[in-house]
Amino acid sequence: MFNLPAETFWWLVPWPFIWLGLGVILYFKLKREDEAEENENHS
């Protein structure tokens, strides 16, 4: 594929999934912190 050596190909392939995973984890972590802050402010 793209005439790359197999090793290079396998170095490149996982990165979009890794960044996607990190993004989702950070999103939920920050969202939970935001909700906790909102709940503190309301009480």
Secondary structure, DSSP 8 states (H G I E B T S, - for coil): -TT--HHHHHHHTTHHHHHHHHHHHHHHHHHHHHHHHHHHHH-
